[in-house]
Amino acid sequence: MSSPVAERSWVPLTARERRVLGVLVEKAKTTPEYYPMTVAAIVSGSNQKSNRDPVTNYDADDVEEILQGLRHKGAAVMVEAGGRVVRWKHTLYDWLKVSKVELAVLAELLLRGPQTEGDLRARASRMEPLPDLASLQSVLEALASRDLVKYLSPPGQKRGVVVTHGLYPPEEAEKVRQAFASAAVSADEDEALPRSVGTREARSASGPPAWAAEIAAVRAEVEGLRATIEALAGELRDLKASLGA
């Protein structure tokens, strides 16, 4: 029997590719009248300050390069409107083999990275209906079974569960896991500080405090950015070498 990995139709994505694909999905669902999108619109959507983490500053050349990479991977295609304006659209329904709701959930994870289930449900609901947390959890379980979602919180945790997507390159994925684990250890150490028995029991029953998840998400994003910068630095060195600089 073939392993699930061998049957994948998708491959890992860089941070820049994840941002652009997240934008394409988001705009297709929230402003379909402007979809497929021009490069200028993708630049604007990638750099907007709302519902993005981290905030970026891509230009048209950056986005053109990212889109060509996505086209090579099979995750986006170029189309023409009126024979003049070049526009782009994603192919993630086929590439990832997902439903509309599953894609909305993944898009939010691509745009913001690790987040709690509660935050994720609220954000993804603007694209597709997710009436309650249980409905989101069913979607996450289905995505996790295909390695498209990863749980960062310990098994058995009931509240403040943090999840992320599974599209990181392996080294970046490991850094994200390590960053969250470090934040969880810090939260456990804080829990060990002297306080009343009743307070300790109440907080232990509810799992790590909400701020621990937020810190973990921030650390994970920082590690992801660091990995991206290192990769870009390597590409720049290779380019200089090829030019004889």
Secondary structure, DSSP 8 states (H G I E B T S, - for coil): ---TTTT-S-----HHHHHHHHHHHHHHHH-GGG-SB-HHHHHHHHH-STT-SS-----HHHHHHHHHHHHHHTSEEEEEETTTEEEEEE-HHHHHT--HHHHHHHHHHHHH-SEEHHHHHHHHTTTS---SHHHHHHHHHHHHTTTSEEE-S-TT--SS-EEEES-S-HHHHHHHHHHHHHHHHHHHHHHTS---HHHHHHHHHT-S-HHHHHHHHHHHHHHHHHHHHHHHHHHHHHHHHHHT-
